[in-house]
């Protein structure tokens, strides 16, 4: 089934680098929902798994019923601690994919995130004047998420209104975690924490939809499903036949119930 199709792709890293899994057999470039997902990596593994296992298959079905292709893009880094050494191309790939996408999901918790080295920023700036302007002449070192927010949202704000969504996890989420684990969820450097707070405020100032201080991963996953479902209904209305309306209602009810019953766990296997 579609759920297994997506989960196999997720487990076998087919979402790695620039690869994504989309609705097969639907190639009309004017009828596609291409969703770019950004978050810091290890902080949001649980959310990513639930999206890949439960949400994407439902959205794929919803789009297919309308003759629309669905392709989420998740640059699924394998080695977040060795990004500079092993993934020097990631900024380039991320910027390429942001430009190709039309819908955006940003997750932030307690970490500002990876900051591309000056050499990578300089290299990418050569073909992207906006990036030079964004960097300016200061010593400010932006995180990848802030760069992508600048490109995807701020530089195109009217076109992405209603197509960019933000999910902010409660920053006390990791308070009870073991000390060895907390650094994966909390920014220990006060300067980095201040950058994170400033970035979140910039996102709020767009007056786009922000889910604030969610406490459990599935809360944000359910909201993301509802947000993207609404985008599909708005941008690609279904034929208004009684049969089509009944099918859509039944699928929405089924999905809402299924998501409400999912526990907050990461499956160990692919079964």
C-alpha positions as CSV (number, residue, x, y, z in Angstrom):
1,X,0.0,0.0,0.0
2,X,1.0,3.7,-0.1
3,X,1.9,3.7,3.5
4,X,4.4,0.9,2.9
5,X,5.7,2.6,-0.2
6,X,6.5,5.8,1.7
7,X,7.9,4.0,4.7
8,X,10.3,1.9,2.6
9,X,11.5,5.1,0.9
10,X,12.1,6.7,4.3
11,X,13.9,3.7,5.7
12,X,16.1,3.1,2.7
13,X,17.1,6.8,2.6
14,X,15.6,7.5,-0.8
15,X,14.7,10.9,0.7
16,X,18.4,11.5,1.1
17,X,20.1,14.5,-0.7
18,X,18.0,15.8,-3.5
19,X,15.8,12.8,-4.0
20,X,12.2,12.7,-3.1
21,X,9.3,10.3,-3.6
22,X,6.3,11.6,-5.3
23,X,3.0,10.4,-6.7
24,X,3.9,8.0,-9.5
25,X,2.7,8.5,-13.0
26,X,1.5,12.2,-12.7
27,X,3.9,14.4,-14.6
28,X,1.9,17.6,-15.4
29,X,4.3,20.4,-14.2
30,X,1.3,22.7,-13.6
31,X,-0.4,20.3,-11.3
32,X,1.9,19.4,-8.5
33,X,2.3,20.0,-4.8
34,X,6.0,20.1,-4.0
35,X,6.6,20.6,-0.3
36,X,9.9,21.6,1.2
37,X,10.5,20.6,4.8
38,X,13.1,22.2,7.0
39,X,14.1,21.5,10.6
40,X,17.2,21.0,12.6
41,X,17.9,17.3,12.2
42,X,18.0,15.2,15.3
43,X,15.5,17.5,17.2
44,X,12.7,16.4,14.9
45,X,13.3,12.8,14.0
46,X,10.0,11.8,15.5
47,X,8.1,14.3,13.5
48,X,9.8,13.4,10.3
49,X,9.0,9.7,10.8
50,X,5.4,10.4,11.4
51,X,5.2,12.6,8.4
52,X,6.8,10.0,6.1
53,X,4.8,7.1,7.5
54,X,1.3,8.6,7.9
55,X,0.9,12.1,6.5
56,X,2.6,11.9,3.1
57,X,0.6,8.8,1.9
58,X,-2.7,10.4,2.7
59,X,-1.7,13.6,0.9
60,X,-0.5,11.5,-2.1
61,X,-3.9,9.9,-2.3
62,X,-5.7,13.3,-2.0
63,X,-3.6,14.8,-4.8
64,X,-3.9,11.7,-7.0
65,X,-7.7,12.0,-6.8
66,X,-7.3,15.4,-8.4
67,X,-4.8,14.4,-11.0
68,X,-2.1,16.3,-9.0
69,X,1.4,15.0,-8.2
70,X,2.7,15.2,-4.7
71,X,6.4,15.4,-3.8
72,X,7.7,16.3,-0.4
73,X,11.4,17.2,-0.3
74,X,13.3,16.3,2.9
75,X,17.1,16.8,2.6
76,X,17.7,13.9,5.0
77,X,21.2,14.4,6.3
78,X,22.8,11.2,7.6
79,X,25.7,12.8,9.6
80,X,24.6,16.1,11.2
81,X,27.8,16.3,13.2
82,X,30.0,16.0,10.2
83,X,28.1,18.2,7.7
84,X,30.9,20.4,6.7
85,X,33.3,17.5,6.0
86,X,30.9,15.1,4.4
87,X,28.1,17.3,3.0
88,X,29.8,20.4,1.6
89,X,27.1,20.6,-1.1
90,X,24.1,20.8,1.2
91,X,23.6,24.5,1.1
92,X,23.6,24.4,-2.7
93,X,21.1,21.5,-2.8
94,X,18.8,23.2,-0.3
95,X,18.7,26.5,-2.2
96,X,18.0,24.6,-5.4
97,X,15.1,22.7,-3.9
98,X,13.6,25.8,-2.2
99,X,13.5,27.5,-5.6
100,X,11.7,24.4,-7.1
101,X,9.1,24.1,-4.3
102,X,5.9,26.0,-3.8
103,X,4.9,25.0,-0.2
104,X,7.1,25.2,2.9
105,X,7.1,23.7,6.4
106,X,9.5,25.0,9.0
107,X,10.0,23.3,12.3
108,X,11.9,25.0,15.1
109,X,12.5,24.0,18.7
110,X,15.4,24.9,21.0
111,X,18.3,25.0,18.5
112,X,19.2,27.6,15.9
113,X,20.8,25.0,13.7
114,X,23.8,24.4,11.4
115,X,25.5,27.5,10.0
116,X,27.1,27.1,6.6
117,X,30.8,28.0,6.6
118,X,31.8,31.4,5.1
119,X,33.3,29.6,2.1
120,X,30.0,27.9,1.2
121,X,28.1,31.1,1.6
122,X,30.6,33.0,-0.6
123,X,30.5,30.3,-3.3
124,X,26.7,30.3,-3.4
125,X,26.6,34.2,-3.4
126,X,28.3,34.4,-6.8
127,X,25.2,33.3,-8.6
128,X,22.7,34.6,-6.1
129,X,22.9,38.3,-5.5
130,X,20.1,38.2,-2.9
131,X,22.4,36.0,-0.7
132,X,25.1,38.7,-0.8
133,X,22.6,41.3,0.2
134,X,21.3,39.1,3.0
135,X,24.7,38.5,4.4
136,X,25.7,42.1,4.1
137,X,29.1,43.2,5.4
138,X,28.6,42.1,9.0
139,X,30.1,39.1,10.7
140,X,26.6,37.6,11.1
141,X,26.6,33.9,10.4
142,X,23.1,32.7,9.6
143,X,21.8,29.2,10.1
144,X,20.6,27.2,7.1
145,X,17.0,27.6,8.3
146,X,17.3,31.4,8.3
147,X,18.8,31.5,4.8
148,X,16.0,29.3,3.5
149,X,13.4,31.4,5.3
150,X,14.8,34.5,3.6
151,X,14.7,32.9,0.2
152,X,11.4,30.9,0.4
153,X,9.3,33.4,2.3
154,X,10.6,36.9,2.8
155,X,11.8,37.4,-0.8
156,X,8.4,36.1,-2.2
157,X,6.0,36.8,0.7
158,X,2.8,37.5,-1.2
159,X,3.1,34.4,-3.4
160,X,3.7,32.1,-0.5
161,X,1.1,33.5,1.8
162,X,-1.1,30.6,2.8
163,X,1.6,28.2,1.5
164,X,4.3,28.5,4.3
165,X,3.7,27.2,7.8
166,X,5.7,27.3,11.0
167,X,5.7,24.9,13.9
168,X,7.5,26.0,17.1
169,X,7.9,23.3,19.8
170,X,7.8,24.2,23.4
171,X,11.3,25.1,24.4
172,X,10.9,23.3,27.8
173,X,10.3,20.0,25.8
174,X,13.8,18.7,26.8
175,X,13.8,19.8,30.4
176,X,13.5,16.3,31.7
177,X,15.9,14.7,29.3
178,X,19.2,13.1,30.2
179,X,22.2,15.6,30.2
180,X,23.8,13.6,27.4
181,X,20.8,14.1,25.2
182,X,19.7,17.6,26.0
183,X,22.3,19.3,23.7
184,X,20.5,17.8,20.7
185,X,17.4,19.8,21.7
186,X,18.6,22.9,23.4
187,X,20.9,25.7,22.3
188,X,23.6,26.0,25.0
189,X,25.3,29.1,23.6
190,X,23.4,32.3,24.6
191,X,24.3,34.0,21.4
192,X,22.9,31.2,19.3
193,X,19.8,31.1,21.5
194,X,19.3,34.8,20.8
195,X,19.6,34.2,17.1
196,X,16.9,31.6,17.4
197,X,14.5,33.8,19.2
198,X,15.1,36.6,16.7
199,X,14.4,34.3,13.8
200,X,11.2,33.0,15.4
201,X,10.1,36.6,15.8
202,X,10.8,37.4,12.2
203,X,8.6,34.4,11.3
204,X,5.8,35.7,13.5
205,X,6.0,39.1,11.9
206,X,5.1,37.6,8.5
207,X,1.6,37.1,10.0
208,X,1.5,33.6,8.5
209,X,0.3,30.6,10.4
210,X,2.4,29.6,13.4
211,X,1.7,26.7,15.7
212,X,3.2,28.0,19.0
213,X,4.7,25.9,21.8
214,X,3.4,22.5,20.9
215,X,4.2,19.9,23.5
216,X,4.0,16.6,21.6
217,X,5.3,15.7,18.2
218,X,2.0,14.4,16.9
219,X,0.4,17.7,17.6
220,X,2.5,19.4,15.0
221,X,2.1,16.5,12.6
222,X,-1.7,16.7,12.7
223,X,-1.5,20.4,12.2
224,X,0.8,20.0,9.2
225,X,-1.6,17.5,7.7
226,X,-4.5,19.9,8.1
227,X,-2.5,22.8,6.7
228,X,-1.4,20.9,3.5
229,X,-4.8,19.3,3.1
230,X,-6.3,22.8,3.0
231,X,-3.7,23.9,0.4
232,X,-4.7,21.0,-1.8
233,X,-8.4,21.7,-1.5
234,X,-7.9,25.4,-2.2
235,X,-5.4,25.2,-5.0
236,X,-6.8,22.1,-6.7
237,X,-10.5,21.8,-6.0
238,X,-12.0,18.3,-6.5
239,X,-14.8,17.8,-9.1
240,X,-18.1,18.7,-7.3
241,X,-19.9,15.4,-8.0
242,X,-21.8,13.7,-5.2
243,X,-19.5,10.6,-5.4
244,X,-16.3,12.7,-5.3
245,X,-17.6,14.7,-2.3
246,X,-18.6,11.6,-0.4
247,X,-15.2,10.0,-1.1
248,X,-13.3,13.2,0.1
249,X,-15.4,13.4,3.2
250,X,-14.8,9.7,4.0
251,X,-11.1,10.1,3.5
252,X,-10.8,13.2,5.6
253,X,-12.7,11.5,8.5
254,X,-10.5,8.4,8.2
255,X,-7.3,10.4,8.2
256,X,-8.3,12.6,11.1
257,X,-9.2,9.5,13.2
258,X,-6.0,7.7,12.3
259,X,-3.8,10.6,13.2
260,X,-5.7,11.1,16.5
261,X,-5.0,7.5,17.4
262,X,-1.3,7.5,16.6
263,X,1.0,7.3,19.6
264,X,4.2,9.3,19.8
265,X,6.7,6.7,19.0
266,X,9.3,6.0,16.4
267,X,8.8,2.5,14.8
268,X,11.9,0.3,15.1
269,X,11.2,-1.5,11.9
270,X,9.4,-1.2,8.7
271,X,6.5,-3.5,9.5
